[in-house]
Amino acid sequence: MTNLDHRPDKDRQYSGLANLVKKVRLEKKLSQREFSRMLGMSNAYVAHLESGKIQPSVKTLRNISKTLGLPYNRLALLAKYIDHSIFNQPVNADDSIRIRAIADLTDEEWQSVLDYVNYVRTKRKI
């Protein structure tokens, strides 16, 4: 690896998520150990999460949302599962049909859809 691979901005690509999770965890007076126990994750995982170095799975993100009382959509944006630019686009008839087609999905089904979307994005040719 070159020195460029260890740039701080690259190592902390999820710093917005990390900072928010840590801030709210501390506001709720939870130690990392308590928080990790509530999430069912290791202490090391929570430490890496709060360092901004890892992208949690959709399932873990939902668990963080519930545990800390944070809006899932906000966490999904910070975890880079959702591109912020989609909020600035007008909704047309085709978009409206697509939204109605998925409106009745359960949380578990929605997690599967988001996982699949993320998988599809990784397969794009650059």
C-alpha positions in Angstrom: 0.0 0.0 0.0 1.1 3.5 -0.6 1.0 6.4 1.8 -2.0 7.7 0.0 -4.0 4.7 1.2 -3.7 5.9 4.8 -5.0 9.4 4.4 -7.1 10.4 7.5 -10.1 11.4 5.3 -10.1 8.0 3.6 -9.7 6.2 7.0 -12.7 8.1 8.4 -15.0 8.1 5.5 -18.0 7.5 7.9 -17.0 10.3 10.3 -20.4 12.0 10.2 -22.1 8.8 11.3 -19.4 8.1 13.9 -19.6 11.6 15.4 -23.5 11.5 15.6 -23.6 8.0 17.1 -20.9 8.8 19.7 -22.6 12.2 20.6 -26.0 10.6 21.1 -24.6 7.6 23.0 -22.8 10.0 25.4 -26.0 12.2 25.8 -27.8 9.0 26.8 -25.0 8.3 29.3 -24.2 5.0 27.8 -20.6 3.6 27.9 -19.3 1.9 24.8 -19.5 -1.4 26.6 -23.2 -0.8 27.5 -24.0 0.3 23.9 -22.2 -2.7 22.4 -24.2 -5.0 24.7 -27.4 -3.3 23.6 -26.5 -3.8 19.9 -25.3 -7.3 20.4 -21.9 -6.3 19.0 -18.4 -6.5 20.4 -16.8 -3.6 22.2 -14.2 -3.5 19.4 -16.9 -3.1 16.8 -18.4 -0.1 18.5 -15.0 1.4 18.9 -14.4 1.0 15.1 -17.9 2.4 14.4 -17.2 5.5 16.5 -13.9 6.0 14.8 -15.6 6.3 11.4 -13.7 3.6 9.8 -16.5 1.1 9.1 -19.8 1.1 7.4 -22.3 -0.8 9.5 -24.7 -3.3 7.8 -28.3 -2.2 7.2 -29.4 -4.5 10.0 -26.9 -2.9 12.4 -27.9 0.6 11.3 -31.5 -0.2 12.0 -30.5 -1.5 15.5 -28.5 1.7 16.1 -31.5 3.7 15.0 -33.8 1.9 17.5 -31.3 1.9 20.3 -30.4 5.6 20.2 -33.8 6.8 18.9 -32.3 8.3 15.8 -34.1 8.5 12.4 -33.0 5.6 10.2 -32.9 7.8 7.1 -30.4 10.2 8.6 -28.2 7.3 9.6 -28.5 5.7 6.1 -27.4 9.0 4.6 -24.4 9.3 6.9 -23.5 5.6 6.2 -23.6 6.4 2.5 -26.4 3.9 1.7 -28.5 6.8 0.4 -27.1 9.5 -1.9 -28.1 13.0 -0.7 -28.7 14.2 -4.3 -31.9 12.1 -4.5 -33.6 14.6 -2.1 -33.1 17.4 -4.6 -34.7 15.7 -7.5 -38.4 16.3 -8.5 -40.7 13.4 -8.3 -42.3 12.4 -11.6 -45.0 9.9 -12.4 -42.6 7.0 -12.9 -41.0 7.7 -9.5 -44.4 7.9 -7.9 -45.3 4.4 -9.3 -42.0 3.0 -8.0 -42.6 4.4 -4.6 -46.1 3.0 -4.4 -44.8 -0.4 -5.5 -42.5 -0.6 -2.4 -44.6 1.3 0.1 -45.9 -1.8 1.8 -42.6 -3.5 2.5 -41.8 -4.5 6.1 -38.6 -3.3 7.8 -37.0 -6.7 7.1 -38.0 -6.6 3.4 -36.7 -3.0 3.1 -33.4 -4.0 4.6 -33.1 -6.7 2.0 -33.9 -4.2 -0.8 -31.2 -1.8 0.5 -28.7 -4.6 0.8 -29.4 -5.6 -2.8 -29.2 -2.0 -4.0 -25.8 -1.6 -2.4 -24.7 -4.9 -4.0 -25.8 -3.7 -7.4 -23.9 -0.5 -7.0 -20.7 -2.4 -6.2 -21.1 -4.2 -9.6 -21.2 -1.0 -11.7 -18.3 -0.6 -14.0 -16.3 2.5 -13.2 
